[in-house]
Amino acid sequence: MQSEPETVCNVAISFDRCKITSVTCSCGNKDIFYCAHVVALSLYRIRKPDQVKLHLPISETLFQMNRDQLQKFVQYLITVHHTEVLPTAQKLADEILSQNSEINQVHGAPDPTAGASIDDENCWHLDEEQVQEQVKLFLSQGGYHGSGKQLNLLFAKVREMLKMRDSNGARMLTLITEQFMADPRLSLWRQQGTTMTDKYRQLWDELGALWMCIVLNPHCKLEQKSSWLKQLKKWNSVDVCPWEDGNHGNELPNLTNALPQGANANQENLGQCKSLEYQHLPAHKFLEEGESYLTLAVEVALIGLGQQRIMPDGLYAQEKVCRNEEQLISKLQEIELDDTLVKIFRKQAVFLLEGGPYSGLGEVIHRESVPMHTFAKYLFTSLLPHDAELAYKTALRAMRLLVLESTAPSGDLSRPHHIASVVPNRYPRWFTLSHIESQQCELASTMLTAAKGDVRRLETVLESIQKNIHSSSHIFKLAQDAFKIATLMDSLPDITLLKVSLELGLQVFLS
């Protein structure tokens, strides 16, 4: 095949303190990232530093010349580039010869080859105009022609910058956000009262997640955080800025495909991830002896999953609550629990059970608090081999679904945060309620399976099911599960489990 003719490009790269601060190339290619010629020169400079002659700053070289050499230098420079620099050279010569000119009021002269002062800010080169143009182009394509993939690649670039502590990460995200805010479809959707597509909303989710990473960065300065807060408030005040909860449509879409169902939902992708190995790397400035980045990460994840939070109003935000929880639990399931991590699980389970209003597993919670069924099932299976009593206590506490109750429990009035509250029997707009009830059923089924042969625990689980599960179809499913577990081929029938199955079956017929 005939190849393209070889072209020679003139490339200039400026770098300061190991960062490329500016690039120019005669190829004329415009893109967010460096052209191939800039990359080639950078690699050549890295791999063969001895082949690139290192010059002193031009001001130092000129200082070493006598008058004749300086005149020769200037005249040769003008001769080689006379069509480009002659007007500028004549203008500068006139100003230097004029005693009252502005140029003679300044001591010394600029030197672009000397680099910046040690106190000056230095950051990687970023073509801001190209970032804006590219994002605008991708958004205008409306998700077609792989534009969504291209935008996700830009988001990945921002994440990479944040990982490298590159200050361009915040700059680039600001440029991307401005283009998202300027998207004309936002006004159109607002006027028509229509919802944005799920793919587009996922891009906004990623935008929000990246801003969260930026404002929570412990290495940034206070004035930077103040500036970002001001900018975020400004964007938030714009009418077309989408709500995090999404639009409040009246239709109830089919959530079957949106949210995974059943006991094996996350597997009342893992095969690919099992090869990953997580290790304890010592954390600097230990909070306690033996802690590592892994223990800190696991503890933060458990704290976050156990936080009490009110179910948001919008359909998309409710789906996101379930999806984010299941994604985080899926990540935790990749980690093999050792003695150190089991201690973390025990400590957090106790904290959450004894916690006040901040805890989703506390004694008293808000009626519309996001249920803890999925999280409690993970805690139960993790704690069961190590502390069965704590495992059951946690799972039983999580079985409640107060949103379907007419009144909230009164609690212990002697404690300040346990205040009696009577809530009107108002059916909430929980679009994900069927999914939540299925997770409640999965939690109950998991406890029934684990309690086989333990009469006391089976009776306790049965009481919890009868008290907290309101769906006849789920009670019937649990009756079937109990019967299957009780009559496994490898053992004698479990009489207590058969009684549980019978009672649940009768409850279905009588309801």
C-alpha positions in Angstrom: 0.0 0.0 0.0 1.2 3.5 -0.8 2.1 5.3 2.4 1.7 9.0 3.0 4.7 11.1 2.1 7.0 11.9 4.9 6.6 15.4 6.3 9.0 17.4 8.5 7.4 19.3 11.4 8.9 22.0 13.5 8.1 21.3 17.2 8.8 23.4 20.2 8.3 22.2 23.8 8.7 24.3 26.9 9.0 22.5 30.2 9.4 23.7 33.8 10.0 21.5 36.8 9.4 18.3 34.9 6.1 19.5 33.4 5.4 20.4 29.8 4.1 23.9 30.0 3.6 24.7 26.3 3.8 23.1 22.9 3.7 24.2 19.3 3.9 22.2 16.2 3.8 23.2 12.5 1.5 20.2 11.6 -1.5 22.2 12.5 -3.4 19.3 14.1 -5.8 20.6 16.7 -6.8 18.3 19.6 -7.1 18.2 23.3 -4.1 16.0 23.6 -0.6 16.4 22.1 -0.1 15.5 18.4 2.1 12.6 17.5 5.1 14.9 16.7 5.0 16.5 20.2 4.8 13.0 21.7 7.7 11.8 19.6 9.9 14.7 20.5 9.0 14.3 24.2 9.9 10.6 24.1 13.2 11.3 22.3 14.1 13.9 25.0 13.3 11.4 27.7 15.1 8.4 26.2 18.1 10.1 24.7 18.7 13.2 26.9 22.4 13.2 25.8 21.4 13.7 22.2 19.6 16.9 22.9 22.0 19.7 23.5 21.4 21.6 26.6 21.7 25.4 26.2 22.1 28.0 28.9 19.3 30.6 29.0 19.8 33.0 26.1 20.3 35.9 28.4 23.4 34.2 29.8 24.7 33.5 26.3 24.2 37.1 25.3 26.0 38.3 28.4 29.1 36.5 27.3 29.3 38.2 23.9 31.1 41.5 23.2 29.6 44.3 21.2 30.7 43.0 17.8 29.4 39.6 18.5 26.0 41.0 19.7 25.7 43.0 16.5 26.5 40.0 14.4 24.1 37.9 16.3 21.2 40.4 15.8 21.9 41.0 12.1 22.1 37.3 11.3 18.9 36.7 13.2 17.1 39.4 11.2 18.6 38.2 7.9 17.4 34.6 8.4 13.9 35.7 9.5 13.7 39.2 8.0 10.2 38.9 6.6 8.9 37.8 10.0 10.9 39.9 12.6 12.1 43.0 10.7 9.1 45.2 11.6 9.3 44.1 15.2 13.1 44.6 15.3 12.8 48.2 13.9 10.1 49.0 16.4 12.1 47.7 19.3 15.2 49.6 18.1 13.3 52.9 18.0 12.0 52.3 21.5 15.4 51.4 22.9 17.0 54.5 21.4 14.2 56.7 22.9 15.1 57.6 26.4 11.5 58.2 27.5 10.1 55.0 26.1 8.3 52.5 28.3 10.8 49.8 27.5 13.6 51.9 29.0 11.7 52.3 32.3 12.0 48.5 32.9 15.2 47.1 34.3 16.6 44.2 32.2 14.7 42.3 29.5 12.5 39.1 29.4 14.0 35.7 28.7 11.6 33.0 27.6 14.3 30.4 27.9 15.1 31.0 31.5 12.0 29.3 32.9 9.7 30.5 35.6 10.5 31.6 39.1 10.5 28.9 41.8 7.5 30.6 43.4 5.5 30.8 40.2 2.7 28.3 39.6 3.5 25.6 37.0 1.1 23.2 35.4 0.9 21.0 32.4 0.0 22.5 29.0 -3.7 22.4 28.3 -5.4 23.7 25.2 -8.5 25.1 26.8 -10.1 26.2 23.5 -9.8 22.7 22.1 -11.3 21.1 25.3 -14.4 23.4 24.9 -14.7 22.7 21.2 -14.4 18.9 21.6 -17.0 18.7 24.4 -19.4 21.0 22.5 -19.0 18.7 19.4 -19.6 15.5 21.4 -22.7 17.0 23.1 -24.1 18.2 19.8 -24.0 14.6 18.5 -26.5 13.6 21.1 -24.9 10.4 22.1 -24.5 9.1 18.6 -21.3 8.2 16.7 -19.6 7.2 19.9 -19.8 10.7 21.4 -20.7 9.3 24.8 -17.7 7.1 24.8 -15.5 10.1 23.9 -16.9 12.1 26.8 -16.2 9.2 29.1 -12.6 9.2 27.9 -12.4 12.8 28.8 -13.7 12.0 32.3 -11.1 9.3 32.5 -8.4 11.8 31.6 -9.6 14.1 34.5 -9.4 11.1 36.9 -5.9 10.4 35.7 -5.0 14.1 36.3 -6.4 14.0 39.8 -4.5 10.8 40.5 -1.3 12.6 39.4 -2.2 15.7 41.5 -2.2 17.7 38.3 -3.9 21.0 38.8 -5.2 20.8 35.2 -7.8 18.2 36.4 -10.0 20.9 38.0 -9.3 23.3 35.1 -10.4 20.7 32.5 -13.5 19.7 34.5 -14.5 23.3 34.8 -14.3 23.7 31.0 -16.3 20.4 30.5 -18.9 21.5 33.0 -19.4 24.9 31.3 -20.1 23.2 28.0 -22.6 20.8 29.7 -24.3 23.9 31.2 -24.4 25.6 27.8 -26.0 22.6 26.1 -29.2 23.9 24.3 -31.0 20.7 25.0 -31.3 21.5 28.7 -33.6 24.5 27.9 -35.6 22.5 25.4 -36.2 19.6 27.9 -37.1 22.1 30.6 -39.6 23.9 28.4 -41.2 20.6 27.1 -41.2 19.0 30.6 -39.5 15.9 29.2 -36.8 13.8 30.9 -33.2 13.6 29.6 -32.0 10.2 28.4 -30.4 7.8 30.8 -27.1 7.9 29.0 -27.0 11.7 29.2 -27.9 11.6 32.9 -25.1 9.1 33.6 -22.7 11.7 32.1 -24.0 14.3 34.5 -23.6 11.7 37.3 -19.9 11.3 36.4 -19.6 15.1 36.3 -20.9 15.3 39.8 -18.7 12.4 41.1 -15.6 14.1 39.7 -16.4 17.4 41.4 -16.8 15.5 44.6 -13.3 14.1 44.2 -12.0 17.6 43.5 -13.6 19.4 46.5 -12.7 16.5 48.9 -9.0 16.5 47.8 -7.0 17.0 51.0 -4.1 18.4 49.1 -5.8 21.5 47.6 -5.7 24.9 49.2 -8.5 26.6 51.1 -8.7 29.4 48.6 -9.1 26.8 45.8 -12.0 25.2 47.6 -13.6 28.6 48.2 -13.3 29.4 44.5 -14.8 26.0 43.4 -17.7 26.4 45.9 -18.5 29.8 44.4 -18.4 28.4 40.9 -20.6 25.4 41.8 -23.2 27.6 43.5 -23.2 29.8 40.4 -23.9 26.8 38.1 -26.5 25.5 40.6 -28.5 28.7 40.4 -29.0 28.5 36.7 -32.6 27.4 35.8 -31.6 24.7 33.3 -29.2 23.0 35.7 -30.5 19.4 36.1 -31.7 18.2 39.5 -29.8 15.4 41.1 -33.1 13.7 41.8 -34.2 13.8 38.2 -37.5 14.8 36.8 -40.7 14.0 38.7 -42.6 12.2 36.0 -46.0 10.6 36.6 -45.2 7.4 34.6 -43.9 4.3 36.4 -41.4 2.8 34.0 -40.4 -0.9 34.0 -37.4 -1.3 36.4 -36.9 -5.0 35.7 -33.9 -4.3 33.4 -32.6 -1.3 35.4 -32.1 -3.0 38.7 -30.8 -6.6 39.2 -33.1 -9.0 41.0 -32.6 -12.1 43.1 -29.9 -13.6 45.3 -27.2 -13.7 42.6 -27.8 -10.1 41.4 -24.2 -9.0 42.2 -22.5 -12.3 41.2 -35.8 -11.6 53.5 -19.4 -9.6 37.4 -17.6 -11.1 40.5 -16.1 -14.0 38.6 -13.9 -11.7 36.6 -12.8 -9.8 39.7 -11.8 -12.7 42.0 -8.3 -12.7 40.5 -7.6 -9.3 42.1 -5.6 -9.4 45.2 -5.9 -6.7 47.9 -3.0 -6.3 50.3 -2.5 -4.4 53.5 -0.1 -1.5 52.8 0.9 0.4 55.9 -0.8 3.8 56.2 1.4 6.7 57.2 0.5 8.3 60.6 -1.5 5.4 61.9 -4.7 6.1 63.7 -4.2 2.8 65.5 -1.6 0.1 65.3 -2.1 -2.4 62.5 -4.2 -0.2 60.3 -3.5 0.0 56.6 -5.0 1.7 53.6 -7.1 -1.4 53.0 -8.6 -1.4 56.5 -9.3 2.3 56.2 -10.9 1.9 52.8 -13.1 -1.0 54.1 -14.1 1.0 57.2 -15.0 4.1 55.2 -17.1 1.9 52.9 -19.0 0.3 55.8 -19.6 3.7 57.4 -21.0 5.1 54.1 -23.2 2.1 53.4 -24.7 2.3 57.0 -25.5 6.0 57.0 -29.2 6.8 57.4 -30.4 8.7 54.4 -33.9 9.7 53.1 -35.0 8.2 49.9 -34.9 10.9 47.2 -38.0 11.9 45.2 -37.0 11.3 41.6 -37.1 8.0 39.8 -33.5 8.2 38.5 -32.1 9.1 41.9 -33.9 6.2 43.5 -32.4 3.8 41.0 -29.0 5.3 41.6 -29.3 4.8 45.4 -29.8 1.0 44.7 -27.2 0.8 42.0 -24.5 2.7 43.9 -25.0 0.6 47.0 -24.8 -2.7 45.1 -21.7 -1.6 43.2 -19.9 -0.7 46.4 -20.9 -4.0 48.0 -19.7 -5.8 44.9 -16.3 -4.2 45.3 -16.2 -5.2 49.0 -17.0 -8.8 48.0 -13.8 -9.0 46.1 -11.8 -8.7 49.4 -11.0 -11.8 51.4 -11.7 -11.1 55.0 -8.8 -11.7 57.4 -8.8 -11.3 61.2 -8.0 -7.6 61.0 -10.9 -6.9 58.6 -13.3 -9.0 60.7 -12.5 -6.8 63.6 -13.5 -3.8 61.5 -16.8 -5.5 60.5 -17.6 -6.2 64.2 -16.8 -2.7 65.3 -18.9 -1.1 62.6 -21.8 -3.4 63.1 -21.9 -2.6 66.8 -21.5 1.2 66.1 -24.4 1.1 63.6 -26.7 -0.9 65.9 -26.0 1.5 68.8 -25.8 4.6 66.7 -28.2 7.5 66.9 -30.0 9.3 64.0 -26.9 9.0 61.7 -27.2 5.2 61.5 -29.5 3.3 59.1 -29.4 0.4 61.6 -30.1 2.5 64.6 -33.0 1.7 66.9 -35.2 4.5 65.5 -35.1 5.7 61.9 -37.1 8.0 59.7 -40.1 6.4 58.0 -38.8 7.1 54.5 -35.2 6.2 55.3 -33.5 4.1 52.6 -33.8 0.4 53.8 -30.6 -1.5 54.8 -31.7 -5.0 53.4 -28.9 -5.3 50.8 -26.2 -4.0 53.1 -27.4 -6.1 56.0 -27.4 -9.3 53.9 -23.7 -8.6 53.1 -22.9 -7.9 56.7 -24.8 -11.1 57.8 -22.9 -13.4 55.5 -19.6 -11.8 56.3 -20.1 -11.9 60.1 -21.9 -15.3 60.4 -18.7 -17.5 60.5 -17.1 -15.2 63.1 -19.9 -13.8 65.3 -23.3 -15.4 64.6 -25.1 -13.5 67.4 -24.0 -10.1 66.0 -24.8 -11.2 62.4 -28.4 -12.1 63.3 -28.9 -9.0 65.4 -27.8 -6.8 62.5 -29.9 -8.7 59.9 -33.1 -8.7 62.1 -32.7 -5.0 62.8 -32.5 -4.3 59.1 -35.6 -6.3 58.2 -38.0 -3.4 58.8 -39.7 -1.5 56.0 -41.3 1.4 57.8 -42.5 3.1 54.7 -45.3 0.6 54.5 -46.3 1.0 58.1 -49.0 3.5 59.2 -47.0 4.7 62.2 -43.4 4.8 63.2 -42.3 3.0 66.4 -42.2 5.3 69.5 -38.9 4.2 70.7 -37.3 4.9 74.0 -38.5 8.4 75.2 -35.8 8.6 77.8 -33.2 9.1 75.1 -33.1 12.5 73.3 -33.0 11.2 69.8 -35.8 8.7 70.3 -38.8 11.0 69.8 -42.3 9.5 69.3 -43.6 10.3 65.9 -46.9 9.4 64.3 -46.8 9.6 60.5 -49.9 9.7 58.3 -50.5 6.6 56.3 -49.2 8.2 53.1 -48.1 5.9 50.3 -44.7 7.3 49.1 -43.5 7.7 45.6 -40.9 4.9 45.8 -40.5 3.8 42.3 -38.0 1.1 43.4 -40.3 -0.4 46.0 -40.7 -3.7 44.3 -37.0 -4.1 44.1 -36.6 -3.1 47.7 -39.2 -5.7 48.8 -37.4 -8.4 46.8 -34.1 -7.5 48.6 -36.0 -7.7 52.0 -37.2 -11.2 50.9 -33.6 -12.2 50.0 -32.4 -11.1 53.4 -35.1 -13.2 55.1 -34.3 -16.2 52.9 -30.6 -15.9 53.7 -31.4 -16.0 57.5 -33.7 -19.0 57.1 -31.0 -20.9 55.3 -28.4 -20.1 57.9 -30.7 -20.9 60.9 -31.5 -24.4 59.8 -31.4 -26.7 62.8 -31.5 -23.8 65.3 -35.1 -23.7 66.7 -34.7 -20.4 68.6 -33.3 -18.5 65.7 -35.8 -19.9 63.2 -38.6 -18.8 65.4 -37.1 -15.3 65.7 -36.7 -15.0 61.9 -40.3 -16.2 61.4 -41.5 -13.5 63.8 -39.5 -10.9 61.9 -40.9 -12.1 58.5 -44.5 -12.0 59.8 -44.0 -8.5 61.3 -42.1 -6.8 58.5 -42.9 -8.4 55.1 -46.2 -7.1 53.6 -46.2 -8.7 50.2 -48.1 -12.0 49.8 -46.0 -13.1 46.9 -42.8 -12.7 48.9 -44.2 -14.5 51.9 -45.2 -17.3 49.6 -41.7 -17.4 48.1 -40.2 -17.6 51.6 -42.6 -20.5 52.4 -41.3 -22.3 49.4 -37.7 -21.5 50.3 -38.2 -22.8 53.9 -39.7 -26.1 52.5 -36.8 -26.6 50.1 -34.2 -25.9 52.8 -36.0 -28.3 55.2 -36.2 -31.2 52.8 -32.7 -31.3 51.3 -31.8 -34.8 50.1 -28.6 -35.1 52.2 -30.3 -34.8 55.6 -33.5 -35.6 57.5 -36.3 -33.0 57.2 -36.0 -30.1 59.6 -39.2 -30.1 61.5 -39.0 -26.5 62.7 -38.3 -25.2 59.1 -41.3 -27.3 57.9 -43.4 -25.5 60.6 -42.1 -22.2 59.4 -43.1 -23.1 55.8 -46.5 -24.1 57.0 -47.1 -21.0 59.0 -46.0 -18.7 56.1 -48.2 -20.6 53.7 -51.2 -20.2 56.0 -50.4 -16.5 56.3 -50.7 -16.1 52.6 -54.1 -17.8 52.4 -55.4 -15.8 55.4 -54.2 -12.4 54.1 
